[in-house]
């Protein structure tokens, strides 16, 4: 749907500006912009409706920043990526909010998430995909170092800065889950999710 919308808008823009030869480039750029807007609005609207917006932001920031350097598995289609990531981070935020009322060992959770992520980054980061391979050895070294530094910064911030318990839990869970997607097991899991979401929805007889 987003692709078709981008193509139609690109055709209109290219015709109006008399730059038909740039139509594909415009369509590609519009598809990225529209996709980013849809994702942003989804990550705002659903968490707000469920009352877990701050927790989702904390989880998404912790996981997203780590992903920028460490990479990881992802679904092969935009909507499947959107559905899986939105469900994951919204669920993570809701879980963090529920658990924040209990007397949990926050420092231990922060340390556990940091150690888990550091070991995974040291072993597997940066984790690329066939669509976007990382072939440059220097780039791989830089991304690995960056992913390790991100974990160290998270660990220091979690222990020495003052954060609400629910936000600290959400960030820890977000980092933990994102680190899992860097592992071979994480790739297999995301592949299974991708295949599950790609199946057509079958309605019971009589329901259209």
C-alpha positions, 0 to 999 in steps of 0.5 A, spaced: 500 500 500 505 504 501 509 503 495 503 504 491 501 510 494 509 513 493 508 511 486 502 515 484 505 521 488 511 520 484 508 520 478 504 526 479 510 530 482 514 528 476 509 530 471 508 537 474 515 538 475 516 535 468 522 531 471 519 524 468 526 521 468 526 522 476 520 518 477 523 512 480 528 516 485 522 520 487 518 514 488 523 511 492 524 517 497 517 518 498 516 510 500 521 511 505 518 518 508 511 515 508 513 508 511 517 512 517 511 517 518 507 511 518 511 507 523 512 514 527 505 515 528 503 507 530 509 508 535 505 514 538 498 512 537 498 505 540 502 506 546 498 513 548 492 509 547 494 503 552 497 508 557 504 506 556 508 511 552 514 513 556 515 505 557 515 504 550 519 510 548 525 507 553 524 500 550 525 503 543 530 508 545 535 503 548 534 497 543 534 502 537 540 505 539 544 498 540 541 496 533 544 502 529 551 499 531 550 492 532 545 490 527 540 484 527 535 480 524 529 483 521 522 481 517 523 481 510 517 486 508 515 493 511 508 491 514 511 485 518 517 489 521 512 494 523 507 489 526 512 485 530 516 491 532 510 495 535 507 489 538 514 487 541 516 494 544 508 495 546 508 489 550 515 490 553 513 497 555 506 494 558 510 489 562 515 494 565 509 498 567 506 492 571 513 490 574 515 496 576 510 496 582 514 490 585 520 490 589 525 487 583 533 488 584 533 493 578 541 494 579 541 486 578 536 487 572 541 492 569 547 489 570 544 482 567 542 486 560 548 489 560 552 483 560 548 479 556 548 485 550 556 486 551 557 478 550 553 478 544 556 484 541 563 481 542 561 475 539 556 477 533 556 484 532 555 487 527 550 482 525 548 484 517 543 481 512 544 478 505 540 485 503 545 489 507 552 486 508 557 489 511 563 487 507 568 492 509 573 490 515 574 497 518 566 498 518 565 492 522 570 494 527 568 500 528 560 498 529 563 492 534 566 498 538 560 502 537 556 497 540 560 495 546 560 502 548 553 503 547 552 497 552 557 500 557 554 507 557 547 504 558 550 500 564 553 506 567 547 510 566 542 505 569 546 505 575 548 512 576 543 516 573 536 517 576 530 513 572 524 511 574 523 504 575 518 502 570 523 506 565 529 502 567 526 496 566 523 498 559 530 500 557 533 493 560 528 489 556 528 493 550 536 492 550 535 485 552 530 483 546 534 487 541 541 483 543 537 477 542 536 479 535 543 479 533 544 472 535 543 466 530 537 464 534 534 471 534 535 470 526 531 464 526 526 466 531 525 473 526 525 468 520 519 464 523 515 470 525 516 473 518 513 467 515 508 467 520 506 474 519 506 472 511 501 467 511 494 469 509 489 470 514 483 465 513 476 467 516 471 462 518 466 460 513 460 466 512 465 471 514 467 476 509 
